[in-house]
Amino acid sequence: MKINFIAFAETQEDRKTWSGTVYSIYKALERLDGVEVSYISCALKSPFWHDWISKFLNVWRFLGLTKRHYIYTNSFLYRRLLAKELRKKRIADCDVIVVVAYSVIVAALPDVNRPIIYFTDSTYSALEDYYPEVSDLFRFSSRQANAICKEAYERSAAVVVSSQWAKRHAVDDYGIDSGKVNVIEFGANLESECLGRVHRDYSGKSHFNILLSGVSWHRKGGEVAVECCRKLVSYGVNLTLNVVGMDVPQKHKGLDFIKEYGFLDKNDPVQYRQYLDLLADTDIFLFPTKAECLGIVACEASGYGIPIFTYDTGGVPGYVINGINGYRLGVDSVGADFADCIRNVINRGELGMLSEGGLKLYREKLNWDVFGMKVARLLESI
């Protein structure tokens, strides 16, 4: 079977685009027996006038004249420009077309007599007014983005989503046939011999390395994490909060329990190694995000046997299971609630059990080999 794999990343070796998930899905398909995968990049540069429009809207927002946003990459105009670019590609030279992450690619594909499989973690309807960057859209922008996303689901012979949450939104919001939408959990976007093999000993632990990872301080719950760690320190817990991928606000830079690492690029071998070393040394993964489709870092944490403490939101319940590999707290919980939960787990001696539970969950479900086997069965049915 020949697959044409289409995504925005300039190369299939890019570990950065979509947190490395484009790379991981490509590699998972490439490892399947009897499958030949060809990569087609559809990266499209924004026209010069788009930058001027963006600057204009930014000025309007700064002056308080509007709070609205316009998502150019999910507009009818962008779809038309992308369709023109895709017509230059040999899209139909395959048995199956695979599109990853971006619904506009599916909507822009030329009419070809080939089944399309679309891999995603959400619908636009689920993201809107849930993710801050996809909130307060102009009405026409919202209508166009949702129309494009719905069209992508409808055009696809099958859709693979990463959670029951995403499937529910596709069925309820767009009226998509539930039989078309397949829930297959994603895996850890890491290549390490340690995955699934790190057995941690928490007995007699006197210092805890806590990891906070992401690119958006606000959405990833940076303030909640700091409040949590402050409370734990007041309880007498000796800890370091290692912050990766985001800038710590100036008001927190004087806190002696915070250590910043900045953004670590997985495409850079040195920085990638540094990230793996951080995971190996982490005792607790603090993941207080209130908007999350799935959180690939949760897969990575489980692969390293790191207990996870997070919110019960979005697609997270499929990746963090209470009492198995961590705990999900209610979305109204604050930093002190996280601190109490973590202190109780430490005092009950649960960290080792949660660590082993994460490793088991990773080996059984949250890895790309299992993902590949499930996708292989899906390919056979199309």
N, C-alpha and C positions, 0 to 999 in steps of 0.2 A: 504494500500500500504506500502510495506517495502522498505526502502531506505538504501543502504550502502553508507555512506558518507566518502570519502577518502581524506586525506590531510597530510601534513608533520608535523603539530603540534602534539606533543606527546599526548595531550589530548584535547578534545573538549572544555574544560574549559579555555584554554589558550587565554588570551585577548591580547597577544603581537604579535603573528604571523600574518603577513600581516596586521599590524595595528589594529588587533582585528577583521578583517573581516571574518576570518574563524569561529571564535566563533559566530559572529552575524548571519551569514548565517545558521549555524547549528541550532541556537536557533529559527530562523524564520521558518525553516522547521519543527522543533520539535513542534511548536505551531499549525501546520496545523491539522485540523480534519481528522481522518482516516489515519494518516501517522505515521509510526513507523520508527525512524531513529537510525541506528547503526553506531557508529564511528569506523573507521579503520585508525590507524596511520601507515604511511609508512616511518617514519623517518629513514634515512639511514646515517650511519657514514661514513665519508670519509676515504678511505684507507690511510695507513701511507705514501705511496709514493706520494699521492696527495699534502701533505704539503711540501715535498721536491721539487716537481715541482713548486709549487707556490713561494717558497723561491728563487728558481733558476731564475724564470721569474722576480721576484721583483728586484733581483740583476742586471739582464740584463737591466731592465728599469732604475734603478738608475744610471747605467754606461752609459746610452744613447745608448745602443746597439739595443734596440727595444722599440717601443711604444705600441706594440700589447698586447692584453689580450686574455686569454683562459677561457671560461666559462665551467667549469667541469660539473656543474649540468644541463647543457643543451647540453650534448655530447652523442654520440652513446654509448660510454663506460658506462656512468652513467645510461643510459636507460637500458642497458643490465643487470647491477648489480641490478637496481631497479626492473626489471621484475622478476629476480630470487627471490627477497624478496617478491614480490606481489603474486607469485605462492604459497607461504606458507599460504596466507590468504584465508578466505572463501569469496572470491569476489562475486561469483555467487549466494550466498544465499540471494536473494533479488528480487524485481521487477524492481528497477531502481538503477543505479549507479550514484552517484554525486561526481564530482571531483572539488576541489576548488583551484584556483590560478595557479597551476603549470602544464603546458602543458606536461611536461615529464612524469607525472603520467599517463595521458590518453594514451600516446604513449607506455608506458611500461605495460599497463594492458594486462593480458592474454586474449585470444579469448574466450569470454563468450557471450551467446545469451541473453544479457540484454542491454536495451538502456542506453546510457551514456549521462548525462547532465553536461556540463563543464561550470563553472562560472569563469570569468576572467575580467580584466579591459583593456586588450591590446592584441596586437600581438607582436611577437618578432621583426618583421619588423618595427613596429612603434617605438619600444624602441631603436633600434640600431641607434647610432649616434644622439640620442635625449637625452637619459639619459647618463650622463658622465660615469657611471660605466658599461654601455653596449655600449661603443664606442671603436673604434680602435681595433676590434677583429681580430685575425688571420683569414684568409679567410676560412680555414677548420672549424674553430669554428663557424663562421657566417653561413656557409652552413648547418652545423649540427643543430644548434639552430633553424634556420628557417624551416628546414625539419621536426624537431620534433614538432614545433608549428603548422605547416600546417597539419601534421598527426593527431594531437589532434583535430583540427577543423573538419577534414574529418571523423574521427572515431565517433565523437559525434552525437547522434540523434538530439540534440539541444545544442546551445551555448548561454549562457546568458552573455552579456557584459554590462558594466556600462555606456556606452556613444555611441553616434552616431559616434564619432571619431574612437573608437575601431572597430565598425562595418564596417566603410568605409575601414579601413585598411585590415580587414579580407576579404572583398569582392574584393577590388582592388588588393591587394598584393598576395593573395593566391587563388583567384578565387572561394571562398566559396559561395554557394547559399545564397543569402540575406535572403531567407525565413527561413533558419536554424538559423540565428543569431538574437537573440532577445535582444533589448535594454530595460533593467530594471534598473532604478537608484538604487544605493545602499543607505544605511541609515547611521545614526550616530552610531558610535561604543561606545555608552554610555548607561548606565542604570540609569536614574535619573528621579525623579518625576517632575523636572523642565523643561524637554524637551517639547518644544511647548507651554510653559506657562509663560515664563519670559517676562513681559511687561516693557519696559524701558522708563524712563522719562529723556530726554536729555535737557529739558528746564532749562536755567540758569546754564548749566554745565560749571565749571571752570577748571576742570582737566580731562584728558582723559587717560584711561588705554588702551594701544595698545598691542595686543598679536601677537607674532611671534612664530610659533610652527613648529617643524620638527626635523629631525636628521642630515641633511646635510646643513651646513651653506652656502655652495656655491650654491647648487641646489635650496634651499628654498629662496634664494635671501637675505641673511643676510646683504650684503653690501648695497643693494638697500634700505632695511628697515632702516638701520642706516642713510643713506643719506637723506631719506624721513623725518625721525624724526628730524634730524639736521635742515632741512629746515623749518619744522613746528615750531620748537622752535624759529628760527629766525623771524618767522611771529608772535611770541608772544603766541603761543599755549602751554599751560602747560600740560605736558604729562609724562607718564612712559612707556617705551618699555619693556614689560615682555617677556623674551626669555625662551622658554621651549624646551627641548629635544636636544639641541646642545650647544657646547662650543663657547662662544664669543671670537674672536681673541684678543690677548693681546693688540693690538693697540687701541681697543675700550673699554678696561676694566676701563679706567679712566672717561668715560662719565657718568655724574651723572643722566642722564635720563634712563639708562639701568639697569634693574634688572634681574639677572640670577637665574633660577630655576633648571637647569640641566635636566637630563632625569627623567621623572616621569613614573614609571612602573604601568600600569593599573592592573597588577596581584597583586600588593601590595595595600591592602585596604587604608592605610594611604596616600600613594602617589596618589592613584586614587581619594580620597576625596579632596586632595590638588588641583588636576587638575580641578575637578568640581567647586571648590571654585574660582579658577582663571577665569574660563569661566563665572561664575556668576558676577564677578567684571569687566569683560572686556567690553569696550565701542566700540572698533574698532578692527577688525581682519585684520592684514596686511599679505597678502599671495602672495609675489612677486616671485613666482616660475616660471621659464621659461620652466620647463619640468615636466608635471603632467598628469597622466592618469585620475584622477578624484579629488583626495584630500578629503579623508574622513573628514578631519578637517573642510572642507567647510560645510558638512552636520551638523557637531557638532555645528559650529558657527551659522548656520541658526536655529537649534533647540533651541539655547539660544538667538535668536533674535539679533545676533551681525552682523552689516553691514560688508561686505567683500570687500576688495580692492585687486585686483589680476591682472595677465596677461591674455590675451586672447590666450590661448594655450591648446593643447591636449584635454582632456575630460572636462576641466573646464567649457565651455559654458553651459553644461547641469545642472550645479550646482550653478553658479553665473550668474544671469540675470541682465543686465544693467537696473538700475532704479527700480528694484524690491527688491533685497536683497544685492545689492552692485554694483560695477563697475569693468569691465574688461578693462585694458589698453593695447594698442598695445605693441608687444614684443620689440619694440625699445625704449620704455619709460624708463626713468631713475628715480632715487629717487625723484628729484625735481618735476617731472610730477605727481608722486603719492601724494606728499605733496600738490601740487596745487589742485588736484582732491579732496583730503580730506578736505582741507581748504574751498573749494567752497561748498562742501556738508554741512559742519558745518555752514557756513555763510548763506546758503539757508534754514537752518533748516530741512534738509532732513533725518538726522540720525534716527529720530523716525519712519518715513515712511519706510525706508529701514529695520529697525528692525522688524516692523510688517509684511513687505513683506517676510522677511526670515522665520518668524514663520508660515505664511500661506503656504509658499513653503514646509517647513518641514512637516506640517500636511497633505498636499495633496499629496506629492510625495517623499520626502527625508527621509522616515522612513521605518523600517524593517517590519512593519505590512502591509503596502501597497505593499512592495516588496514581502512578503509572499503570498498575495492574487493573485498577477500577476503570481508568480511561480506556484501556485496551478492550475491556468487555463492552464498553460503550461504542467503541469504533466497530466492533464486530456486529453490533445490532443495527448500524446505520446502512 
